[in-house]
Structure formats: C-alpha cells, structure tokens
Amino acid sequence: MRNTDFAIAGGGIIGLSAALALAQLGCSVTVIERTPFRDGGATRDSGRVFVLTQSTVSLLDRMGVWRTVGPLTYPLRDIVLSNHVPADRCAAHPLTFGDHKGQRTPLAFIIAERHLKQALVDHARQSGRIEILGGRTITAQQAGQQRILLDLSTGEQVAAALLIGCEGRGSATAARAGVKIHQRDSGQTAFVQTLRHDQENAFRAHQYLLPMGPLTILPVGPHRSSVTWTLPHAEAEALKTASDACFARALKGTMGANLGPFHLEGGRVSFPLTSAIAERFIGARLALLGDAAHVFHPMTGQGLNYGFRDIETLRSLVATARQAGGDVGAPALLARYQLRRRPDARMMRLVTDNVISFFAGDNVLLASVRHLGLRTVGAMPPIRSFLIRRANGLREPLQIPHENVRP
Ligand SMILES: Cc1cc2nc3c(=O)[nH]c(=O)nc-3n(C[C@H](O)[C@H](O)[C@H](O)COP(=O)(O)OP(=O)(O)OC[C@H]3O[C@@H](n4cnc5c(N)ncnc54)[C@H](O)[C@@H]3O)c2cc1C
C-alpha cells in the first residue's frame, strides 16, 4: 500500500500543475494517469494552443515552471472582437481589447498544449515529491475518518488524505462519489487548424461571433495562426472528412480577407463542444478541479485558466491548514474550496452559454441588437477595462515576467 498526502486522478495539465503546487508545500503526491507515459513524457499532441491569462502565468512563475515555459510562448498584444459576417457593415466597428497605453506587458500568452504538458511532466519528475503512475485507473474509492483508500486497475492500493479529481470531463471519481454533472451539448463542433500566411498578424487575436458559431484566430508566430472554427454538428460532420483543399476553401470563405492567402499546416482536429458544471466540487475527502468540475465553450479561452484558479485556491487552503497542523482533507477546508470556486465557475458558464446563444442565428433584427451591444461596451472604457481584468483573473494590475517571451 502506498501512503501519500494527495492522490490525483488524471495527469493532464491541471492534474500535473496541482501536483507541483502541492509538492512545493512539502506534500507527497501520487498522480494516477490512464495513459501510459511514453519515454517518461506526455507528448500526445491535440494540436491545440492555449491562451494563458496573467493570473495563470503568475502561478506558473511561482511554481518555477514559467522559466521553462515562457520562452515557448507567444505574446498576445490585442484582441479584436467582432460580430462580422461578410457584407455586414457592423464589422467596421469591432471592439478592441489591447495595449492602447503602449505598455510592453502583453494581454496574455499563447502556448501549444504539448509544450506546456511536457514542461509540467519534466518539472514533476524532478520535484522528488511526485510519483506518476501511468497506465492505471482507480477502480474503487472509499473515504474513511482520516484517509481515502483507492484500489487501482493494477491491483495496487493507495491511501491519501485527499483525492483530487482531475480527469477532465466525465470524471470517474466524481461519478463514484455520486456527484451529478449538469451538462449542455452546445450542438457545435470546433475544428482546430494551424495556418501559415503571408500577412503579419502583429500578434493580434481575432474573435468573430458568427451566427454559425465563434471563429477564433490566435497568433503563434508573425506568419502563423491557430484557428478554432466552431460550426453546428451537421456542417462540421461534412468537413471532417473533406480534403484539405476543400476545408481551406470553406475556411477562406468564412475568414474573408483576414491574414491574406494562407495554407494549412499540420492536420486538423475536431472537438465536440459541451458545457458542464458539477453539482458539487467536493465529496468525502474529495475535491474536483479543472474540467472535472467545469467545462466552458473554448471561445472564452478560460477552461484551463479557471482550472489554475482552482489550484491556486486549494493550494492556499492547504498551506494554511498545514501551518496550523490541520487535516488537509477536512470537511471545513473542502467547504471553503467549494464556496470560493463554484460560484465563479458557474457564472463563467452562464455568461458563455448566453453569449453563444445571443450571437447564434441569422435574424437581421437580432444582428442590430448584437452590434449595439458590442459598440456600447466599446464606448465605455471602464467596462472594457473591467472585462479585461476579469478575464485575466486580476483584481489589481499585475507585473508579470515576460522578458523571455518570443518577440
Ligand atoms: C478547442 C479548444 C480550445 C481551448 N482553448 C483554451 C484556451 O485557449 N485557454 C483555456 O484556458 N482553455 C482552453 N480550452 C479548455 C482546456 O482545453 C481545458 O479546460 C483543459 O484542457 C482541461 O484540463 P484538465 O487537465 O482539467 O483535463 P484534461 O485535459 O481532459 O486532462 C485529463 C487527464 O486525465 C486523464 N484521465 C481521464 N480519465 C481518467 C481516469 N479514469 N483515470 C486516470 N486518468 C484519467 C486523461 O488521460 C488526461 O490526461 C480549450 C478547449 C478546447 C476544446
């Protein structure tokens, strides 16, 4: 039987980051990951890139991971939000969030999923307090007065003060604990595709809230961009098996003059989109973090960032409990975790789902209202600034380390 302070189910980005944050407090951590870790690393490439907000960067920096990850990121200097549809005059007045005061600090940072994950695996392996058990799942969990006892698929057993569920959507630990997950199928599929293009993107992101679904273009180099193109399932189905030339033509038709001529780089991947929230983020000696607790539409670019907020909250509660010599799996600690995290995640899910619905559909009258909404926000600098700070998870402006970032 292995004895550990924390057992983490799921060695994705949130599971590994939680492991590192807790190990830094002097705790022992066992990560149980379904996928075998090939060659000591986790390199399965989903092709996705993530926007990391300032609060996430700050946490990665405190965990000592930013020094590895920073040089692999791209700065995001501007975001242009528009409800542009071809031949729609409204598009002439997009809403821009960005570096208008000439500050050097980027709005956020962009990184490929595989780079972030590999850096986390490397740091976890070097920490000396984290054991990663790849190619295993938990088959049973039983919470007692002091510990939670886990049976693994290999016949091994692990006893921990707290089990942390980080298996992403459809968490098995949540299901075994009887936690209900409220799910909503958005009826949409997102394609992720990298483009190489002639025009420079000036490290500016574009988000188009189109009737078919949002289209997001993120800069990953001056002449490279990662596109997340959301479509209703039926339209997406036809494009899944389309040739590259056919897919590129369809995408060009949606992107219009954006970025000039482009060609596709690498394969395209597709993700069916749902939003979800767990009825409870906690159970007996159990806490749910990341997508195991909440799933948002990727147009927010916040799923992972909210997972990092979960980690930060749990880390600080555990630090306080340990200083006082308390139990890190105590019901009072878990109740505080839920109180701090669930309302925040619930609000984000509510706002995102409603924004998607508001901008979906082709009604001309609604299009004018949508346009008015964007212009109104754009005309109010305090509201715009509030939105940026909120999206970045900040209460106060923050200085973040960015000297190693790619130009
Ligand atoms: C197209 C797209 C773009 C996105 N862009 C952004 C963005 O820009 N910014 C952002 O913040 N978020 C973004 N997101 C959301 C982000 O991808 C997720 O929030 C994030 O990946 C969740 O990480 P996680 O570690 O919680 O879960 P996952 O990434 O799902 O990891 C779960 C891990 O648990 C393992 N696992 C599963 N079941 C078991 C089991 N039974 N036992 C053991 N292990 C198990 C899996 O193998 C995996 O390693 C995007 C999402 C999509 C679909």
PDBQT file of the ligand as one rigid body, heavy atoms in Angstrom, charges set to zero:
ROOT
HETATM    1  C1  LIG A 501     -10.712  23.689 -28.972  1.00  0.00    +0.000 C 
HETATM    2  C2  LIG A 501     -10.415  24.051 -27.544  1.00  0.00    +0.000 A 
HETATM    3  C3  LIG A 501      -9.629  25.172 -27.270  1.00  0.00    +0.000 A 
HETATM    4  C4  LIG A 501      -9.384  25.555 -25.938  1.00  0.00    +0.000 A 
HETATM    5  N1  LIG A 501      -8.638  26.680 -25.694  1.00  0.00    +0.000 NA
HETATM    6  C5  LIG A 501      -8.427  27.075 -24.419  1.00  0.00    +0.000 A 
HETATM    7  C6  LIG A 501      -7.662  28.263 -24.127  1.00  0.00    +0.000 A 
HETATM    8  O1  LIG A 501      -7.181  28.976 -25.005  1.00  0.00    +0.000 OA
HETATM    9  N2  LIG A 501      -7.476  28.621 -22.810  1.00  0.00    +0.000 N 
HETATM   10  C7  LIG A 501      -8.020  27.870 -21.798  1.00  0.00    +0.000 A 
HETATM   11  O2  LIG A 501      -7.858  28.262 -20.616  1.00  0.00    +0.000 OA
HETATM   12  N3  LIG A 501      -8.712  26.740 -22.033  1.00  0.00    +0.000 NA
HETATM   13  C8  LIG A 501      -8.940  26.329 -23.313  1.00  0.00    +0.000 A 
HETATM   14  N4  LIG A 501      -9.656  25.188 -23.554  1.00  0.00    +0.000 N 
HETATM   15  C9  LIG A 501     -10.109  24.374 -22.425  1.00  0.00    +0.000 C 
HETATM   16  C10 LIG A 501      -8.969  23.428 -21.967  1.00  0.00    +0.000 C 
HETATM   17  O3  LIG A 501      -8.602  22.594 -23.046  1.00  0.00    +0.000 OA
HETATM   18  C11 LIG A 501      -9.435  22.561 -20.807  1.00  0.00    +0.000 C 
HETATM   19  O4  LIG A 501     -10.043  23.365 -19.820  1.00  0.00    +0.000 OA
HETATM   20  C12 LIG A 501      -8.220  21.854 -20.181  1.00  0.00    +0.000 C 
HETATM   21  O5  LIG A 501      -7.537  21.068 -21.133  1.00  0.00    +0.000 OA
HETATM   22  C13 LIG A 501      -8.663  20.963 -19.027  1.00  0.00    +0.000 C 
HETATM   23  O6  LIG A 501      -7.536  20.353 -18.459  1.00  0.00    +0.000 OA
HETATM   24  P1  LIG A 501      -7.729  19.163 -17.422  1.00  0.00    +0.000 P 
HETATM   25  O7  LIG A 501      -6.346  18.762 -17.022  1.00  0.00    +0.000 OA
HETATM   26  O8  LIG A 501      -8.707  19.563 -16.374  1.00  0.00    +0.000 OA
HETATM   27  O9  LIG A 501      -8.446  17.986 -18.242  1.00  0.00    +0.000 OA
HETATM   28  P2  LIG A 501      -7.891  17.130 -19.470  1.00  0.00    +0.000 P 
HETATM   29  O10 LIG A 501      -7.020  17.947 -20.353  1.00  0.00    +0.000 OA
HETATM   30  O11 LIG A 501      -9.092  16.489 -20.074  1.00  0.00    +0.000 OA
HETATM   31  O12 LIG A 501      -6.959  16.031 -18.782  1.00  0.00    +0.000 OA
HETATM   32  C14 LIG A 501      -7.500  14.940 -18.094  1.00  0.00    +0.000 C 
HETATM   33  C15 LIG A 501      -6.423  13.874 -17.888  1.00  0.00    +0.000 C 
HETATM   34  O13 LIG A 501      -6.987  12.822 -17.114  1.00  0.00    +0.000 OA
HETATM   35  C16 LIG A 501      -6.744  11.563 -17.752  1.00  0.00    +0.000 C 
HETATM   36  N5  LIG A 501      -7.856  10.670 -17.389  1.00  0.00    +0.000 N 
HETATM   37  C17 LIG A 501      -9.120  10.670 -17.863  1.00  0.00    +0.000 A 
HETATM   38  N6  LIG A 501      -9.850   9.730 -17.253  1.00  0.00    +0.000 NA
HETATM   39  C18 LIG A 501      -9.032   9.121 -16.368  1.00  0.00    +0.000 A 
HETATM   40  C19 LIG A 501      -9.205   8.077 -15.412  1.00  0.00    +0.000 A 
HETATM   41  N7  LIG A 501     -10.371   7.453 -15.261  1.00  0.00    +0.000 N 
HETATM   42  N8  LIG A 501      -8.149   7.720 -14.656  1.00  0.00    +0.000 NA
HETATM   43  C20 LIG A 501      -6.942   8.324 -14.795  1.00  0.00    +0.000 A 
HETATM   44  N9  LIG A 501      -6.718   9.309 -15.682  1.00  0.00    +0.000 NA
HETATM   45  C21 LIG A 501      -7.757   9.721 -16.455  1.00  0.00    +0.000 A 
HETATM   46  C22 LIG A 501      -6.647  11.891 -19.224  1.00  0.00    +0.000 C 
HETATM   47  O14 LIG A 501      -5.905  10.906 -19.929  1.00  0.00    +0.000 OA
HETATM   48  C23 LIG A 501      -5.936  13.253 -19.195  1.00  0.00    +0.000 C 
HETATM   49  O15 LIG A 501      -4.539  13.100 -19.138  1.00  0.00    +0.000 OA
HETATM   50  C24 LIG A 501      -9.918  24.795 -24.873  1.00  0.00    +0.000 A 
HETATM   51  C25 LIG A 501     -10.705  23.652 -25.151  1.00  0.00    +0.000 A 
HETATM   52  C26 LIG A 501     -10.952  23.288 -26.468  1.00  0.00    +0.000 A 
HETATM   53  C27 LIG A 501     -11.810  22.063 -26.751  1.00  0.00    +0.000 C 
ENDROOT
TORSDOF 0
